[in-house]
């Protein structure tokens, strides 16, 4: 079976690697254009492009796929390339571009999407982050047949994954990515054998996983400690939860719940084990922190280079 693959980040690169290793022929890879990154802001290829080029796969990087959009010439060229490339199905994983109906209709067997949630819960751009932020006990991977809606197509395969109380988005991502690869390989093998059955998504239980913004990262200690620790976990590794002290934005990467009381945002104790900060209910022990321009450090190391004392208060967002 010949498979066109469309994806951009590491999550997608893992799936591409598993398809390649499973023996599927991949005549074309679509990925987002190179983006500036790092301190030098040099253009960097996506993880998907890096893997594809390393293994001799042709790569296309259109800015848009919409014929009626801002870049119709690039979109038209992409349409022509897809139509000229022999394939049976397209696999999409965190591509980052909307696939219009004119693209979805090109592959003879349609477009299959690897989505990192148990649909219809957490349709949208940030399903892993939002599941952790909401305190869900499980999530998973859904392989779905794409339609014009946002993650609304019929489900083909699904597998669940437990969310542990200490899971960050990074940790959960690293378990879901290979699971997505395994499931799409299984789906394509079933598709080849005619044994893949589609099931409409249930009408109830739909939630939307909005894209994460940096503005969400500011911690408001007027909220319960449980709410805040979920956000700390959800925003690790991006964008990183932030608490402001002395006008300094301190990133909080790891914390634990403790039973303590005080004014929201007040530092109750500072020890080598962690910095305890009062919340609306309960408190947080901050155990891994980072100051601007510095490294992520355990509390014992962090407080050696950043003065923190009981009685000081983190700022409350306006």
C-alpha positions, -999 to 999 in steps of 0.1 A, spaced: 0 0 0 13 35 -9 7 61 17 10 99 15 19 112 50 11 147 63 24 158 97 48 182 114 60 177 150 76 149 169 43 132 175 38 128 138 75 118 131 71 88 154 41 76 134 59 82 101 88 61 114 65 33 124 48 33 90 81 32 73 94 4 95 62 -16 89 70 -16 52 45 8 38 57 27 8 56 65 13 59 83 -20 53 118 -6 55 136 28 37 169 35 49 190 63 49 227 74 74 251 61 107 255 80 104 278 110 129 300 129 139 285 162 166 286 189 186 316 201 198 324 166 163 321 152 177 300 122 152 282 100 147 247 113 131 217 95 102 200 113 109 166 129 88 150 101 109 166 74 141 156 91 130 119 92 117 120 57 149 134 41 170 110 62 152 81 46 150 94 11 113 104 11 101 133 -12 90 163 9 66 191 0 60 221 23 30 242 9 20 272 29 -16 265 22 -38 239 7 -69 261 1 -75 270 -35 -96 300 -24 -71 311 2 -42 336 4 -18 314 -15 -38 298 -44 -7 291 -65 10 271 -38 -23 253 -31 -29 245 -67 7 231 -70 1 209 -40 -32 196 -54 -15 188 -87 14 170 -69 -10 149 -48 -30 139 -79 2 130 -98 15 109 -69 4 73 -70 -11 63 -36 -41 47 -20 -45 66 13 -33 97 31 -23 96 68 -25 128 88 -10 134 122 -7 169 137 -1 185 103 -11 220 113 -29 229 80 -66 225 73 -74 199 46 -102 213 24 -127 190 8 -107 192 -25 -78 175 -8 -98 150 12 -113 137 -20 -80 129 -37 -68 97 -20 -89 67 -33 -93 54 3 -96 88 19 -76 105 47 -70 88 81 -61 110 111 -42 100 142 -58 120 170 -45 121 206 -78 117 225 -108 94 229 -131 112 205 -155 130 207 -137 143 239 -111 169 231 -115 176 194 -91 203 184 -55 214 186 -43 206 221 -60 173 233 -31 161 255 -28 195 273 -65 198 279 -70 163 292 -44 168 319 -57 203 327 -92 189 331 -80 162 355 -91 133 331 -82 99 343 -77 85 308 -71 96 272 -59 77 242 -56 75 205 -84 76 179 -79 67 143 -106 85 123 -117 90 87 -114 127 80 -143 148 69 -146 186 65 -154 191 102 -129 196 130 -121 160 142 -158 150 135 -153 121 112 -162 85 119 -139 65 142 -120 35 129 -98 23 158 -94 35 194 -71 26 223 -71 42 258 -41 53 279 -43 60 317 -34 95 329 -13 94 361 -16 121 387 21 131 380 19 131 342 30 161 323 20 168 287 56 158 278 54 124 296 19 116 282 29 127 247 59 103 248 35 74 256 8 84 231 31 90 201 42 54 197 7 42 205 -6 64 176 21 48 153 11 13 164 -26 20 158 -22 36 124 -1 6 112 -29 -17 125 -55 4 108 -38 3 74 -33 -35 76 -70 -39 84 -78 -15 55 -58 -36 31 -77 -67 42 -111 -50 41 -116 -54 78 -118 -17 89 -152 -7 101 -162 30 106 -184 41 136 -200 75 139 -188 95 169 -214 97 197 -235 128 199 -227 132 236 -195 139 254 -179 163 229 -154 188 242 -131 212 224 -93 214 230 -84 250 222 -48 258 212 -26 266 242 -17 303 245 12 318 265 -14 340 283 -28 310 300 5 301 317 2 327 345 -7 310 377 -35 326 397 -31 314 433 -67 325 441 -76 291 425 -74 258 443 -41 240 445 -55 210 426 -65 232 397 -30 249 396 -10 216 397 -30 203 368 -21 234 348 16 231 358 15 196 344 -5 205 313 19 234 304 50 213 308 70 215 284 51 243 267 45 271 274 56 265 310 35 277 340 46 311 353 45 328 387 57 364 392 78 374 422 97 407 425 86 415 389 105 383 378 87 356 358 96 324 375 86 292 356 72 264 376 79 230 361 71 206 389 51 208 421 32 187 446 1 192 467 5 199 504 -20 206 532 -14 242 543 -32 275 546 -24 311 540 -31 341 518 -33 331 481 2 336 466 19 338 500 52 319 505 47 298 536 81 281 538 114 279 518 135 247 522 157 226 501 128 203 495 106 230 480 89 263 482 54 261 497 29 286 484 -7 291 496 -36 288 472 -73 294 476 -76 259 491 -45 239 499 -10 248 489 17 239 464 52 228 470 72 241 441 100 216 435 114 225 401 118 262 390 135 283 364 144 320 363 146 340 330 178 330 311 185 302 336 182 264 337 154 243 352 166 236 387 155 216 417 143 239 446 175 234 466 196 247 438 172 274 427 169 292 461 207 295 462 206 319 433 172 335 438 161 350 471 128 337 484 115 342 520 84 332 539 59 361 539 67 372 504 38 369 479 36 359 443 17 385 422 -19 378 414 -27 382 377 -49 411 368 
